[in-house]
Amino acid sequence: MTIRKLFIANRAEIASRIVRTARRLGIATVVPWHARDRHGPALAEADATVELHGEPPVSAWLDGPALIAAAREAGCDAIHPGYGFLSENAGFARAVADAGLVFVGPPAKAIELMGDKITARRFAQRCGVPVTPSADEADDPAGFAGRARAIGFPLLVKGAAGGGGKGMQIVRDAAALPQAIATARAESERYFGDGRLLAERFVERPRHIEIQVFGDALGNVVHLGERECSIQRRFQKLVEETPAPTLSPELRERICAAAVTLAREAGYVNAGTVECIVAPDGAFYFLEMNTRLQVEHPVTEMVTGLDLVEWQLRIADGEPLPLAQHEVRWHGAAIECRILAEDADAGFVPDTGEVRLLNAPQGPGVRFDCGVTPGARVTADFDSMLAKLVVHGADRALAISRMRQALSELAMLGVTVNADYLSRVIGHPAFAEGATDTGFLERHRDALRPRAWTDAERRALVAVAARVVRTPHADTPAEPWASMGAWRN
């Protein structure tokens, strides 16, 4: 491999994830950091670090020229953008190449075509892939609102660039459209530096299905299967899994074939994800293509046994795809839960603070990709996702069981996380049956609330806790302070 030193233009969990694969391949790594974000495993794992500057802190990861300059000064020959930030910015990809560095992702022209929701939808239509009725600002910004109203309601208004649920608004009547447009534009400009918008017919109770694709510079394209991402809150995915439950083999084949066609016709290179919505009647529609590595890529890795970051690096280095389509194998089922710094039982209020203690789940089929360590300070400067908990099992039932166990073992003190809420989601009978769609969390809102403790239960718990603290264990050595109880040690 000719890539010898890699600059990771990202932070937290994904930076650590990329470092691990790079180290295994013998590639040195450089990870940036900001004064307000100086803790995390990636900084300890990398071969070198470099400080970035900017206010607000997120702007440091959106300053393409500064990132490229830092990479060159550090002697790097490649840049991996991770996900989010500049990962789908065609200008950044082009600037990286112009600076003589390897961009670990698709070429700028592919990002311009498929990473932009407007051009991607038009391209999908030309390829014969179904899309929902839509309107965009590309040709006539002044008439956008009128053309959006003409589609009919409900509508989904979203940014033409970026993803991750940012800059998306559901609009159910004309009166709410102006505010939705303003909000979507503001969020898109904040997170992606691009305020252009797209409006499309909103399909009620859809399933969100995405296909992982890879292409190489020789024109080869494969898919690595689908992922179900329907458990969402405000368009932000919380739970992802593969294979998608209740998706028929025939529909799976059609969606995967459409994804490969899109990637091949686009001359796509490196990792990408084709996202679709599947209506209750089984019809599917192209949603968008994410021209980067996805947050939920570990579930695909768990069922295929492949390292997707390794594939990215090898393809960026000019190698062909490691496997042909007929060589890809899938085994069992995998589920991922996003661990967020928020109090789900208090209206999903984001939480901040210092991580005092972290107990990571362990066991067969369990993977914990974490972006914080004890001592790290969680602030409101960045996205609230702190970690990803991923499990694998021989079948979906075992994967669900392992996820519930792993969530019960996860402990993080100092910052409130959503582990208990996720456990209730995973444990809901409808989830076990695969009866999921993007409205799942709202529809089962009452059932997903925590059970209230009775006064009798509270008294019993206090009594048990007091007895445990006062009473030494039978195998405790008879030491002078033993009667003082557990607090002493």
C-alpha positions in Angstrom: 0.0 0.0 0.0 1.4 3.4 -1.0 -0.6 5.4 1.6 1.8 5.7 4.5 0.4 8.5 6.7 -3.2 9.3 7.0 -4.8 12.5 8.3 -8.3 11.9 9.8 -10.4 15.1 9.3 -12.8 14.1 12.0 -13.2 13.5 15.7 -14.5 11.2 18.5 -15.7 7.7 17.7 -15.2 7.6 13.9 -11.6 9.0 14.2 -10.8 6.2 16.7 -12.5 3.7 14.3 -10.3 4.7 11.4 -7.2 4.7 13.5 -7.7 1.1 14.4 -7.8 -0.1 10.8 -5.0 2.1 9.7 -2.7 0.8 12.4 -3.5 -2.8 11.4 -2.5 -1.9 7.8 0.7 -0.3 8.9 -0.5 3.3 8.1 0.5 6.1 10.5 -2.3 8.4 11.6 -2.6 12.1 12.5 -5.8 13.2 14.4 -6.8 16.8 15.0 -8.2 18.3 18.1 -9.7 21.5 19.5 -9.1 23.1 22.8 -12.8 22.5 23.7 -12.6 18.9 22.6 -9.2 17.6 23.8 -10.2 14.2 25.2 -11.0 11.0 23.4 -9.5 7.6 22.6 -8.4 8.7 19.1 -6.0 11.2 20.4 -4.3 8.5 22.5 -4.3 6.0 19.8 -3.0 8.1 16.9 0.7 8.4 16.1 0.4 12.2 16.1 -2.1 14.9 16.9 -2.5 18.5 15.7 -4.5 21.4 17.3 -7.2 23.2 15.3 -8.6 26.6 15.9 -11.9 28.2 15.3 -15.1 29.4 17.0 -17.5 27.9 17.4 -15.5 24.7 17.7 -17.4 22.9 14.9 -16.0 25.4 12.5 -12.6 23.9 12.9 -13.8 20.7 11.2 -15.4 22.7 8.4 -12.3 24.8 7.5 -11.1 22.8 4.5 -8.0 24.8 3.8 -6.8 24.7 7.4 -7.3 20.9 7.5 -5.4 20.4 4.2 -2.6 22.6 5.4 -2.4 20.7 8.7 -2.3 17.4 6.8 0.5 18.6 4.5 2.5 20.0 7.4 2.3 16.7 9.2 3.6 14.9 6.2 0.5 13.0 5.4 -0.3 11.6 1.9 -4.0 11.0 2.4 -7.0 12.4 4.2 -10.0 10.4 5.5 -13.0 12.6 6.1 -15.0 10.1 8.2 -18.7 11.0 8.2 -20.4 14.4 8.6 -18.5 17.7 8.4 -16.7 17.8 5.0 -17.2 14.2 4.1 -19.7 15.0 1.3 -18.2 18.3 0.3 -17.1 18.1 -3.4 -15.0 21.3 -3.0 -13.1 19.8 -0.2 -12.5 16.5 -2.1 -11.3 18.4 -5.1 -9.0 20.6 -2.9 -7.5 17.6 -1.3 -6.7 16.1 -4.7 -5.3 19.4 -6.0 -3.0 19.5 -2.9 -1.5 16.3 -4.1 -3.2 14.2 -1.3 -5.4 11.1 -1.6 -9.0 11.7 -0.6 -10.3 8.5 1.0 -13.8 8.6 -0.6 -15.4 9.2 -3.9 -14.0 11.7 -6.4 -15.4 15.2 -6.4 -17.5 14.6 -9.5 -19.2 11.7 -7.9 -20.0 13.7 -4.8 -21.4 16.5 -7.0 -23.6 14.1 -8.8 -24.8 11.8 -6.0 -23.9 13.6 -2.8 -26.3 16.5 -3.8 -29.9 15.4 -3.2 -31.2 17.5 -6.1 -28.8 16.2 -8.8 -29.0 12.7 -7.4 -32.8 12.5 -7.7 -32.6 13.7 -11.3 -29.9 11.2 -12.1 -32.0 8.4 -10.4 -34.9 9.2 -12.6 -32.8 9.0 -15.7 -31.6 5.5 -14.5 -35.2 4.4 -14.2 -35.2 4.3 -10.3 -38.5 5.4 -8.8 -38.5 8.7 -6.9 -41.3 10.6 -5.1 -42.7 13.8 -6.6 -40.4 16.7 -5.7 -39.5 20.3 -6.2 -36.1 22.0 -5.7 -34.5 25.4 -5.7 -31.9 24.7 -8.5 -33.7 26.4 -11.4 -36.1 28.8 -9.7 -35.4 29.6 -6.1 -38.1 32.4 -5.9 -40.8 29.9 -7.0 -39.7 27.1 -4.7 -42.4 27.5 -2.1 -45.2 27.6 -4.8 -43.9 24.5 -6.5 -43.6 22.7 -3.2 -47.2 23.5 -2.4 -48.3 22.2 -5.8 -47.0 18.7 -4.9 -49.5 18.5 -2.0 -49.1 17.7 1.7 -47.6 16.2 3.7 -44.2 17.4 2.4 -40.7 16.7 3.5 -38.4 19.8 3.2 -34.7 19.1 3.5 -31.3 20.4 2.6 -29.8 19.5 -0.7 -26.4 18.8 0.9 -25.5 16.7 4.0 -27.7 14.2 5.9 -27.9 12.7 9.3 -31.4 14.1 9.9 -30.1 17.7 10.0 -32.1 20.3 8.1 -35.3 18.2 7.7 -38.8 19.3 8.3 -42.2 17.6 7.9 -44.9 20.0 6.6 -48.5 19.0 6.9 -50.2 22.2 5.7 -49.5 25.3 3.7 -49.5 27.6 6.7 -46.5 25.8 8.2 -44.4 25.8 5.0 -42.6 29.2 5.4 -41.3 28.4 8.8 -40.3 24.9 7.8 -38.3 26.3 4.9 -36.6 28.9 7.1 -35.7 26.2 9.7 -34.4 23.7 7.2 -32.3 26.3 5.5 -30.8 27.6 8.7 -29.9 24.0 9.9 -28.4 23.1 6.5 -26.3 26.2 6.4 -25.1 25.6 9.9 -24.1 22.0 9.5 -23.1 21.8 5.9 -22.5 25.3 4.7 -25.2 24.9 2.0 -28.7 26.3 2.4 -30.3 25.0 -0.8 -33.5 23.0 -0.3 -35.5 20.2 -1.7 -39.2 19.4 -1.1 -40.7 16.0 -1.7 -43.9 14.1 -1.1 -43.7 12.6 2.4 -44.7 8.9 2.4 -46.6 8.0 5.6 -45.3 5.1 7.7 -42.4 4.2 5.4 -39.6 1.9 6.2 -36.1 3.3 5.8 -33.9 0.9 3.9 -30.4 1.6 2.7 -27.9 -0.4 0.6 -24.1 -0.4 1.2 -22.3 -0.2 -2.1 -18.6 -0.1 -3.1 -17.0 0.8 -6.4 -13.4 0.8 -7.7 -11.6 2.7 -10.3 -11.9 -0.2 -12.7 -15.6 0.1 -13.0 -16.5 -2.8 -10.6 -19.5 -2.2 -8.2 -20.8 -4.5 -5.5 -23.4 -4.2 -2.7 -22.9 -5.5 0.8 -26.5 -5.9 1.6 -29.2 -3.7 3.1 -29.7 -2.1 6.5 -33.0 -1.2 8.2 -32.9 2.3 9.7 -36.5 2.9 10.5 -36.2 3.5 14.2 -35.7 7.3 14.1 -36.5 10.4 16.1 -36.7 13.7 14.2 -35.1 11.9 11.2 -32.1 10.9 13.3 -31.5 7.2 13.3 -31.3 5.5 16.7 -31.3 1.8 15.9 -30.1 0.1 12.7 -30.0 -3.5 11.8 -29.2 -6.0 9.1 -30.8 -7.9 7.5 -34.0 -5.9 7.3 -36.8 -7.9 9.0 -39.9 -8.7 6.9 -38.1 -7.5 3.6 -39.0 -10.2 1.1 -36.1 -11.8 -1.0 -37.7 -10.4 -4.2 -37.9 -6.8 -2.9 -34.4 -7.1 -1.4 -33.0 -8.1 -4.8 -34.8 -5.3 -6.6 -33.6 -2.6 -4.2 -30.0 -3.9 -4.2 -30.0 -4.1 -8.0 -31.2 -0.5 -8.2 -28.5 0.6 -5.9 -25.8 -1.1 -7.9 -27.2 0.4 -11.1 -27.0 3.9 -9.7 -23.5 3.5 -8.5 -22.3 1.9 -11.8 -24.0 4.5 -14.0 -22.5 7.2 -11.9 -19.0 5.8 -12.2 -18.9 5.6 -8.4 -15.7 4.9 -6.6 -15.2 4.0 -2.9 -17.9 3.6 -0.2 -21.4 4.9 -0.7 -24.9 4.2 0.6 -28.1 4.3 -1.4 -31.1 5.2 0.8 -34.7 4.3 0.0 -38.0 4.4 1.6 -40.4 1.5 1.3 -44.1 2.3 1.4 -46.6 0.0 3.2 -47.7 -1.3 -0.2 -44.2 -2.5 -0.9 -43.3 0.2 -3.4 -39.8 1.7 -2.9 -38.5 5.1 -3.8 -35.0 6.5 -4.1 -34.3 8.9 -1.3 -30.7 10.0 -1.6 -27.1 8.7 -1.8 -24.6 9.3 1.0 -21.2 9.6 -0.6 -19.3 8.5 2.5 -19.0 5.9 5.2 -22.2 5.6 7.3 -22.5 5.8 11.0 -24.1 2.4 11.0 -21.5 0.6 8.9 -20.5 -1.7 11.8 -23.7 -3.8 11.4 -22.6 -4.6 7.8 -19.1 -5.5 9.1 -20.6 -7.8 11.7 -22.6 -9.9 9.2 -20.0 -9.9 6.4 -16.8 -10.2 8.5 -15.4 -7.4 6.3 -13.6 -4.2 7.4 -15.2 -1.4 5.4 -12.5 1.1 6.3 -9.9 -1.2 5.0 -11.9 -1.4 1.7 -12.0 2.4 1.6 -8.2 2.7 2.0 -7.4 0.0 -0.5 -9.7 1.4 -3.1 -8.3 4.9 -2.5 -4.9 3.4 -3.0 -5.9 2.3 -6.5 -6.5 -1.4 -5.7 -9.6 -3.3 -7.1 -12.5 -4.4 -5.0 -11.4 -7.1 -2.6 -14.4 -9.3 -3.5 -16.7 -9.9 -6.5 -20.4 -9.9 -5.8 -20.7 -13.7 -5.8 -18.0 -13.9 -3.2 -19.8 -11.7 -0.6 -21.3 -13.8 2.2 -23.7 -12.8 5.0 -24.0 -14.5 8.4 -26.5 -14.0 11.1 -28.0 -10.6 12.2 -26.6 -7.5 13.7 -28.1 -4.5 15.5 -26.6 -1.1 16.3 -27.8 1.4 18.9 -26.6 5.0 19.0 -25.7 6.1 22.5 -26.6 9.7 22.8 -25.9 12.3 25.6 -29.6 13.0 26.3 -32.2 12.4 28.9 -34.8 10.5 27.0 -37.2 10.4 30.0 -37.2 14.2 30.2 -38.2 15.0 26.7 -34.9 14.0 25.1 -33.1 17.0 26.6 -29.4 17.0 25.6 -27.1 16.6 28.5 -23.5 17.8 29.1 -20.9 17.2 31.8 -17.8 15.3 32.5 -17.6 11.5 32.0 -16.7 10.3 35.5 -17.0 6.6 34.9 -17.6 4.4 31.8 -18.4 0.7 31.9 -18.3 -0.8 28.4 -20.4 -3.8 27.7 -18.5 -7.0 26.8 -19.3 -10.5 25.7 -19.7 -12.7 22.6 -20.8 -10.7 19.6 -20.6 -7.4 21.3 -18.8 -4.3 19.9 -18.6 -0.9 21.5 -17.3 1.9 19.4 -16.9 4.9 21.8 -15.7 8.4 21.3 -15.2 9.4 24.9 -13.1 8.3 27.9 -13.3 9.0 31.6 -12.4 12.6 32.1 -13.8 13.8 28.8 -16.1 16.8 28.9 -19.3 16.5 26.8 -20.4 19.9 25.6 -23.1 21.2 23.3 -20.5 22.1 20.7 -20.9 18.8 18.8 -23.4 16.1 17.9 -24.8 14.3 21.0 -23.7 10.8 19.8 -21.0 9.5 22.2 -20.8 5.8 21.2 -22.3 3.0 19.1 -23.2 -0.3 20.7 -23.3 -3.1 18.2 -24.2 -6.8 18.6 -24.2 -9.8 16.4 -26.1 -13.1 16.7 -26.8 -16.2 14.7 -30.3 -14.9 14.2 -32.3 -11.8 15.0 -33.7 -13.1 18.2 -30.3 -13.8 19.6 -29.1 -10.3 18.4 -32.0 -8.7 20.3 -31.2 -10.7 23.4 -27.6 -9.7 23.3 -28.4 -6.1 22.7 -30.7 -5.9 25.7 -28.1 -7.5 27.9 -25.4 -5.2 26.6 -27.5 -2.1 27.2 -28.1 -3.2 30.8 -24.4 -3.5 31.3 -23.6 -0.1 29.9 -22.9 2.5 32.6 -21.8 6.1 32.1 -21.7 8.4 35.1 -21.5 12.2 34.8 -23.5 12.4 31.7 -27.0 11.1 31.1 -27.3 8.8 28.1 -30.3 7.1 26.4 -29.4 3.4 27.1 -32.5 2.7 29.2 -34.8 4.2 26.5 -33.1 2.1 23.8 -33.5 -1.0 26.0 -37.3 -0.3 26.1 -37.3 0.1 22.3 -35.4 -3.1 21.7 -37.7 -4.9 24.2 -41.0 -3.7 22.7 -43.0 -6.6 21.2 -43.6 -4.7 18.0 -39.8 -4.4 17.5 -39.4 -8.2 18.1 -42.0 -8.8 15.4 -40.2 -6.5 12.9 -43.2 -4.2 12.8 -41.1 -1.0 12.4 -41.4 2.1 10.4 -40.2 5.7 10.8 -43.2 6.5 13.0 -42.4 3.7 15.5 -41.1 5.8 18.3 -44.0 8.3 18.2 -46.7 5.7 17.8 -45.4 3.8 20.8 -44.4 6.8 22.8 -46.5 6.0 25.9 -45.4 2.4 26.0 -41.7 3.5 25.8 -41.9 5.7 28.9 -40.2 4.4 32.0 -42.4 2.5 34.4 -43.2 4.4 37.6 -42.0 2.8 40.8 -44.6 2.3 43.5 -44.0 3.6 47.0 -43.7 0.0 48.3 -41.0 -0.7 45.6 -39.1 2.4 46.6 -39.1 1.5 50.3 -38.0 -2.1 49.4 -35.1 -0.9 47.3 -33.9 1.5 50.0 -34.0 -1.2 52.6 -32.1 -3.6 50.3 -29.5 -0.9 49.5 -29.1 -0.1 53.2 -28.6 -3.7 54.1 -26.0 -4.3 51.3 -24.0 -1.2 52.5 -24.0 -2.2 56.2 -23.5 -6.0 55.9 -20.1 -7.3 54.8 -20.0 -10.2 52.4 -19.5 -13.7 53.9 -16.1 -14.0 52.2 -14.9 -10.5 53.3 -11.7 -10.8 55.4 -12.2 -9.9 59.1 -10.4 -6.5 59.0 -10.8 -3.8 61.6 -12.8 -1.5 59.3 -15.0 -4.2 57.7 -18.0 -3.2 59.8 -17.9 0.3 58.2 -19.4 -1.1 55.1 -18.8 -0.6 51.4 -18.3 3.2 51.4 -14.8 2.9 52.9 -13.3 1.3 49.9 
